Amino acid sequence: MNLADPELAIEWPIPLDQATVSEADLNHPMLKDVVPMAPKRTLVTGCNGQLGHAVRALAEERGVAKDFDFCDIDTFDMSDPAAYAQYDWSLYGTVINCGAYTAVDRAETPEGRVTAWKANATGPALLARTCAGHGITLVHVSSDYVFDGTAEVHTEEEPLSPLSVYGQTKAAGDIAVAGCPHHYIMRSSWVIGEGHNFVKTMKGLSDRVADPEDGLEQVTVVDDQLGRLTFTRDMAEAIFHVLGSHAPYGTYDCTGSGAVRSWADIARAVFEAANGNGDRVAPVSTADYYANAAGPVAPRPVHSALDLSKLESVGFNMPDWEEELGEYLKTL
């Protein structure tokens, strides 16, 4: 800053032409000539997934996408230590990790187990170490599967108790990320966004049941798993909020608000909204649904509802998932 800059309009007690001013101070640039430092960039991993799409869309909508870089496993395998050399990490202030292996049943197979551990545990651990070393804020997405589902509603303080391989890998990733000084773990459940998801599947099945030439008369859906949907748009907004408001670092439950329902309840609502054929959804227990499964079946938590009071305490209220479901169905 040049002390004589007229834009500062400072009335110095001693006029500058009578004061002793160093050569360096005399040669500082005027404000009009200063080139501001570029903002730190944000790296989004897993950009081709449901949440990654939503984060990119929100960044573009808010006009900040120019400061974002997006990658997926095809260009940056975060479980590979050698892959980290391709980035100049000094340019980044934030990493939003949307990448994960989410094939819950396949994770129970020998091949799936290896892939799940690499993507959900090794990758986040390497990412956390890199972010910690460069003072980067790391946002990481967690899952209700880190719990055994015994509690009807899960808080952020509940001890980890995963039932499945997928849940174990996600819990391991959470533990690793928590070692990064500047971190946000955003815990979700029953995610719905762009791409393949439960709601789209149910809408397609409802259309088939409504088609007299199809021959499909009813659909069985489990009714003994309880939770709430999480729409990726809402989750992306929550992530932007904790970052923008500089909320205290830590773990935040982040799902839709509102009533706790079963998968069968949600399917029935989709069928009814799509074709008025909600009565064609037949509830069934998880045990009966998977009784004739050809491959391994991962155990699921019975209760997946998450307590949202901590996120609300930092000024963000997740929308009611049932209202969001109605709006989402209009786009299909």
C-alpha positions in Angstrom: 0.0 0.0 0.0 1.3 3.4 -0.9 0.9 5.8 2.0 0.2 8.7 -0.3 -2.6 6.9 -2.2 -5.4 9.5 -2.7 -8.0 6.7 -2.5 -7.0 6.1 1.1 -7.7 9.8 2.0 -5.6 9.5 5.2 -4.8 12.8 7.0 -1.4 11.9 8.4 -0.4 13.8 11.6 2.9 14.7 9.9 2.6 15.5 6.2 4.4 12.8 4.2 6.6 15.3 2.4 7.9 16.3 5.9 8.1 12.7 7.3 10.9 10.2 7.0 9.6 7.5 4.7 11.6 4.4 3.6 12.4 3.8 0.0 10.2 0.7 0.0 7.2 2.6 1.3 7.7 5.3 -1.3 7.6 2.6 -4.1 4.5 0.7 -3.0 1.8 0.6 -5.8 -1.4 2.6 -5.7 -4.6 0.6 -5.1 -5.7 1.1 -8.7 -2.6 -0.6 -9.8 -2.7 -3.6 -7.5 -3.5 -7.0 -9.0 -5.5 -9.0 -6.4 -4.4 -12.5 -5.5 -6.4 -15.2 -7.2 -8.7 -17.0 -4.8 -7.7 -20.5 -3.7 -9.2 -23.2 -5.9 -11.6 -26.0 -5.0 -11.1 -29.5 -6.2 -14.2 -31.8 -6.5 -13.5 -35.5 -6.7 -16.1 -38.0 -7.8 -17.6 -35.4 -10.1 -19.5 -37.9 -12.2 -21.5 -39.3 -9.3 -24.9 -38.1 -8.1 -23.5 -35.6 -5.6 -20.6 -34.5 -7.8 -23.1 -33.5 -10.5 -25.1 -31.5 -8.0 -22.0 -29.7 -6.6 -20.9 -28.8 -10.1 -24.4 -27.5 -11.0 -24.6 -25.4 -7.9 -21.1 -23.9 -8.5 -22.1 -23.0 -12.0 -25.4 -21.5 -10.8 -23.6 -19.3 -8.3 -21.0 -18.2 -10.8 -18.0 -19.7 -8.9 -17.3 -22.8 -11.2 -14.3 -20.9 -12.7 -12.5 -21.4 -9.4 -13.4 -25.1 -9.3 -11.6 -28.2 -10.8 -13.5 -31.4 -11.2 -12.2 -34.9 -11.5 -13.2 -38.5 -11.2 -11.4 -41.8 -10.8 -10.5 -41.9 -14.5 -8.3 -38.9 -14.1 -7.4 -38.9 -10.4 -7.4 -42.2 -8.5 -7.1 -40.9 -4.9 -6.2 -44.3 -3.6 -3.0 -44.2 -5.7 -0.2 -42.3 -3.9 1.6 -41.5 -7.2 -1.5 -39.7 -8.5 -1.1 -36.8 -6.1 1.9 -35.5 -8.0 -0.3 -34.3 -10.8 -1.7 -31.4 -8.7 -0.1 -28.3 -7.3 -1.8 -28.5 -4.0 -0.6 -25.0 -3.0 -3.3 -23.7 -5.4 -6.2 -25.3 -3.4 -8.0 -24.1 -0.3 -10.8 -26.7 -0.4 -11.3 -30.3 -1.5 -14.9 -31.7 -1.7 -14.7 -35.5 -1.9 -17.8 -36.8 -3.6 -16.1 -40.1 -4.7 -17.1 -43.4 -3.2 -17.7 -47.1 -3.9 -21.4 -47.6 -3.2 -22.2 -51.1 -4.5 -23.2 -52.3 -1.0 -23.8 -56.0 -1.9 -20.9 -56.3 -4.3 -18.6 -55.0 -1.5 -19.2 -58.4 0.2 -17.5 -60.2 -2.6 -13.7 -60.8 -2.7 -13.2 -58.4 -5.6 -15.7 -55.8 -4.3 -14.1 -55.8 -0.9 -10.8 -54.8 -2.3 -12.3 -52.0 -4.4 -14.4 -50.7 -1.6 -11.5 -50.5 0.8 -9.4 -48.6 -1.8 -12.1 -46.1 -2.7 -13.7 -45.5 0.7 -10.8 -45.9 3.1 -7.3 -45.7 1.4 -8.3 -42.9 -0.9 -9.8 -40.6 1.9 -6.8 -41.4 4.1 -4.3 -40.2 1.4 -6.5 -37.2 0.6 -6.7 -36.3 4.3 -2.9 -36.5 4.7 -2.4 -34.3 1.7 -5.0 -31.7 2.8 -3.5 -31.7 6.3 0.0 -31.1 4.9 -1.2 -28.1 2.8 -3.7 -26.5 5.2 -6.6 -27.4 2.9 -10.2 -27.8 4.1 -11.5 -31.3 3.3 -15.2 -32.0 2.9 -16.0 -35.7 2.9 -19.3 -37.5 2.5 -20.2 -40.2 5.0 -23.1 -42.7 5.3 -25.7 -44.0 7.7 -24.1 -47.4 7.1 -21.4 -46.6 9.6 -24.0 -47.4 12.2 -25.7 -50.7 13.1 -29.2 -49.1 13.0 -30.1 -50.0 16.6 -30.8 -46.4 17.6 -34.0 -45.0 16.0 -32.2 -41.7 15.3 -28.4 -41.3 15.0 -26.5 -38.3 16.2 -23.0 -37.3 15.2 -21.6 -38.5 18.5 -22.8 -42.1 18.2 -19.9 -44.6 18.2 -19.3 -46.2 14.8 -20.7 -49.7 14.5 -20.9 -50.8 10.9 -22.6 -54.1 9.9 -21.3 -54.5 6.3 -18.1 -54.3 4.4 -19.3 -51.1 2.8 -20.1 -49.6 6.2 -16.7 -50.7 7.6 -14.9 -49.0 4.7 -16.9 -45.8 5.1 -16.3 -45.8 8.9 -12.5 -46.2 8.2 -12.7 -43.3 5.8 -14.4 -41.1 8.4 -11.7 -41.9 11.0 -9.0 -41.0 8.5 -10.6 -37.7 7.5 -11.2 -36.7 11.1 -7.4 -36.6 11.4 -7.3 -33.6 9.0 -7.4 -30.4 11.1 -9.8 -28.6 8.7 -12.5 -31.1 7.9 -16.2 -31.4 7.4 -17.8 -34.9 7.3 -21.3 -34.7 5.9 -23.2 -37.8 6.7 -26.1 -38.7 4.4 -28.6 -41.5 3.8 -30.7 -42.8 0.9 -29.2 -40.4 -1.7 -31.3 -39.3 -4.7 -29.8 -37.3 -7.6 -28.9 -37.4 -11.2 -28.3 -40.9 -12.5 -29.6 -44.3 -11.4 -31.5 -44.2 -8.1 -34.4 -45.7 -6.2 -37.0 -43.1 -7.1 -36.3 -43.4 -10.8 -36.4 -47.2 -10.6 -39.8 -47.0 -8.8 -41.2 -44.5 -11.3 -40.2 -46.9 -14.2 -41.8 -49.9 -12.4 -45.0 -47.8 -11.8 -45.2 -47.1 -15.5 -44.8 -50.8 -16.2 -47.6 -51.7 -13.8 -49.8 -49.1 -15.4 -49.2 -50.6 -18.9 -51.8 -53.3 -19.5 -49.5 -54.9 -22.1 -46.5 -55.2 -19.8 -47.8 -58.0 -17.5 -46.2 -56.7 -14.3 -49.0 -56.5 -11.7 -47.2 -55.5 -8.5 -43.8 -54.8 -7.0 -42.4 -56.0 -3.6 -40.4 -53.4 -1.6 -38.9 -53.8 1.9 -40.8 -52.2 4.7 -38.5 -52.9 7.7 -35.8 -50.4 6.9 -36.6 -46.8 8.0 -35.1 -43.5 7.1 -35.4 -40.3 5.0 -34.3 -39.5 1.5 -31.4 -37.1 0.8 -31.6 -35.1 -2.4 -28.2 -34.2 -3.7 -29.1 -30.6 -4.5 -29.9 -30.0 -0.8 -26.7 -31.7 0.3 -24.7 -29.6 -2.1 -26.3 -26.4 -0.6 -25.5 -27.7 2.9 -21.8 -28.2 1.9 -21.6 -24.7 0.4 -23.2 -23.3 3.6 -20.8 -24.8 6.1 -17.9 -23.7 3.9 -19.2 -20.2 3.3 -20.2 -19.6 6.9 -17.0 -21.1 8.3 -19.0 -23.4 10.6 -17.0 -25.2 13.2 -15.1 -28.2 11.7 -16.5 -31.7 12.4 -19.2 -34.1 11.4 -22.7 -33.0 10.4 -25.7 -35.2 9.7 -27.2 -34.1 6.4 -30.4 -35.7 5.1 -33.8 -34.6 4.2 -35.9 -33.4 7.1 -39.5 -34.6 7.9 -41.1 -37.9 8.6 -39.2 -41.2 8.8 -40.6 -43.7 6.3 -39.8 -47.2 5.0 -38.6 -48.0 1.5 -42.1 -49.4 0.8 -43.7 -46.1 1.9 -41.5 -44.2 -0.5 -42.2 -46.6 -3.3 -45.9 -46.3 -2.7 -45.7 -42.5 -2.8 -43.8 -42.6 -6.1 -46.3 -45.1 -7.6 -49.3 -43.0 -6.4 -47.8 -39.7 -7.8 -46.8 -41.3 -11.1 -49.9 -43.4 -12.0 -52.2 -43.5 -9.0 -51.3 -47.2 -8.5 -49.7 -47.1 -5.0 -51.8 -50.1 -4.0 -49.6 -52.2 -6.3 -46.6 -51.9 -4.0 -46.5 -55.0 -1.7 -44.5 -54.6 1.5 -42.0 -57.4 2.4 -39.4 -58.0 5.0 -35.7 -57.6 4.1 -35.1 -61.3 4.9 -37.9 -62.4 2.5 -36.9 -59.9 -0.2 -33.3 -61.3 -0.3 -34.2 -65.0 0.4 -33.4 -66.1 -3.1 -30.6 -63.7 -3.9 -27.9 -65.3 -6.1 -24.9 -63.5 -4.5 -23.9 -62.2 -1.1 -26.3 -59.7 0.6 -24.9 -57.0 2.8 -26.7 -56.5 6.2 -28.5 -53.2 6.3 -29.2 -50.9 9.3 -32.9 -51.0 10.3 -32.9 -47.4 11.3 -31.2 -44.9 9.1 -32.7 -41.6 10.3 -30.1 -39.0 11.3 -30.5 -36.1 13.8 -30.3 -32.8 12.0 -30.0 -30.4 15.0 -26.3 -29.8 14.7 -26.6 -28.7 11.1 -29.5 -26.5 12.0 -27.5 -25.0 14.8 -25.1 -23.5 12.2 -27.9 -22.0 10.2 -28.9 -24.6 7.6 -32.2 -26.3 7.5 -32.6 -29.3 5.2 -35.9 -29.2 3.3 -38.6 -31.8 3.9 -37.8 -34.8 1.7 -41.4 -35.5 0.9 -41.9 -32.0 -0.6 -38.6 -32.4 -2.5 -39.8 -35.8 -3.8 -42.9 -34.2 -5.3 -40.7 -31.6 -7.1 -38.2 -34.2 -8.2 -40.9 -36.4 -9.7 -42.0 -33.5 -11.9 -38.6 -33.6 -13.6 -38.8 -37.3 -14.5 
